[in-house]
Amino acid sequence: MLTNGVVTDHLGTMLEENYFLPRKLSIYRVAKDTGIKKETICRVLSGRQSLRVKEALLLARYFGEKEDFFAEMQLQYELRSEKQRVAEDSSRS
């Protein structure tokens, strides 16, 4: 999330803290139930990969959220990250 104007958490952090851990879900279980590859879920949770629209839709359905919920969160994260990069680049000029 955003702390002192700095993006600190990616969508994977939110997914893990608010959906996986409280429900005691493993990556394997979610992968098996949704059809998303285990490796993909692992990369998303660790912040090494963005959540693609198809995966966002599958996870929203799985967790009972609105269809665009996770896609919108991913987009908001990317917008905040890019704004931060642009601001940093501007301050160096």
DASULFEN-V149204 format. One record per residue. N is the residue number from 1. RES is the residue in three letters. PHI is phi in radians with two decimals (999 if undefined). PSI is psi in whole degrees, 0 to 359 (NA if undefined). D_LAST is the distance of its C-alpha to the last C-alpha in Angstrom with 1 decimal. Layout:
# DASULFEN-V149204
n;res;phi;psi;d_last
N;RES;PHI;PSI;D_LAST
N;RES;PHI;PSI;D_LAST
This chain:
# DASULFEN-V149204
n;res;phi;psi;d_last
1;MET;999;201;26.6
2;LEU;-1.94;122;24.0
3;THR;-2.28;121;23.9
4;ASN;0.91;39;21.6
5;GLY;1.37;6;19.2
6;VAL;-1.98;131;19.3
7;VAL;-1.24;122;21.4
8;THR;-1.95;329;24.2
9;ASP;-2.15;142;27.0
10;HIS;-1.71;173;27.5
11;LEU;-1.02;325;30.5
12;GLY;-1.02;322;32.6
13;THR;-1.08;313;32.6
14;MET;-1.11;317;33.9
15;LEU;-1.03;313;36.5
16;GLU;-1.13;311;37.8
17;GLU;-1.25;327;38.0
18;ASN;-1.81;346;39.4
19;TYR;-2.20;313;41.4
20;PHE;-1.32;305;42.3
21;LEU;-1.11;311;43.1
22;PRO;-1.07;330;45.1
23;ARG;-1.66;0;47.2
24;LYS;0.96;44;47.5
25;LEU;-1.66;138;46.4
26;SER;-1.63;162;45.7
27;ILE;-1.03;317;43.4
28;TYR;-1.00;313;46.6
29;ARG;-1.08;314;48.3
30;VAL;-1.16;320;45.4
31;ALA;-1.08;314;45.1
32;LYS;-1.11;318;48.8
33;ASP;-1.29;329;49.0
34;THR;-1.78;339;46.1
35;GLY;1.50;4;46.2
36;ILE;-1.44;138;42.6
37;LYS;-1.08;142;42.4
38;LYS;-0.99;318;42.3
39;GLU;-1.07;321;39.5
40;THR;-1.13;313;37.4
41;ILE;-1.06;317;38.1
42;CYS;-1.07;315;37.3
43;ARG;-1.14;321;33.9
44;VAL;-1.16;313;33.1
45;LEU;-1.09;326;34.3
46;SER;-1.50;355;32.3
47;GLY;1.47;8;29.0
48;ARG;-1.47;349;29.0
49;GLN;-2.53;142;29.7
50;SER;-1.33;156;29.1
51;LEU;-1.43;120;32.2
52;ARG;-1.37;162;33.3
53;VAL;-1.03;316;35.1
54;LYS;-1.06;315;38.6
55;GLU;-1.16;322;38.3
56;ALA;-1.07;318;36.9
57;LEU;-1.13;314;40.0
58;LEU;-1.09;318;42.4
59;LEU;-1.21;322;41.1
60;ALA;-1.06;316;41.3
61;ARG;-1.12;317;44.9
62;TYR;-1.10;318;45.7
63;PHE;-1.63;4;44.5
64;GLY;1.28;31;45.8
65;GLU;-1.77;169;42.6
66;LYS;-1.05;148;41.7
67;GLU;-0.99;328;40.9
68;ASP;-1.69;6;37.3
69;PHE;-0.99;303;36.7
70;PHE;-1.28;326;34.9
71;ALA;-1.09;318;33.2
72;GLU;-1.15;319;31.7
73;MET;-1.11;320;30.7
74;GLN;-1.11;316;29.0
75;LEU;-1.07;315;27.1
76;GLN;-1.07;319;26.0
77;TYR;-1.08;314;24.8
78;GLU;-1.12;321;22.8
79;LEU;-1.10;314;21.3
80;ARG;-1.07;317;20.3
81;SER;-1.08;315;18.8
82;GLU;-1.19;319;16.7
83;LYS;-1.03;319;15.6
84;GLN;-1.11;315;14.6
85;ARG;-1.07;315;12.7
86;VAL;-1.08;317;10.8
87;ALA;-1.10;318;10.1
88;GLU;-1.13;318;9.0
89;ASP;-1.10;319;6.6
90;SER;-1.15;322;5.3
91;SER;-1.25;337;5.5
92;ARG;-1.42;340;3.8
93;SER;-1.38;NA;0.0
